[in-house]
């Protein structure tokens, strides 16, 4: 089994992504990060204590590289 310590959720500020982040927070001890371009999602869906949010397009290597 692989040791997981962090997870990146694309679309994390949308309905599905934000709920996935909550589920992962409640069931794991992983560090959580979300990437979202906020075209349809809202930063308000992901409180600061839930996950780190990177705003940008997940197809952009400059956004995904550091994420």
Secondary structure, DSSP 8 states (H G I E B T S, - for coil): -----EEEEETTTSHHHHHHHHHHHHH---EEEEEE--SSS-GGGS-TTT-EEEES-TT-HHHHHH-
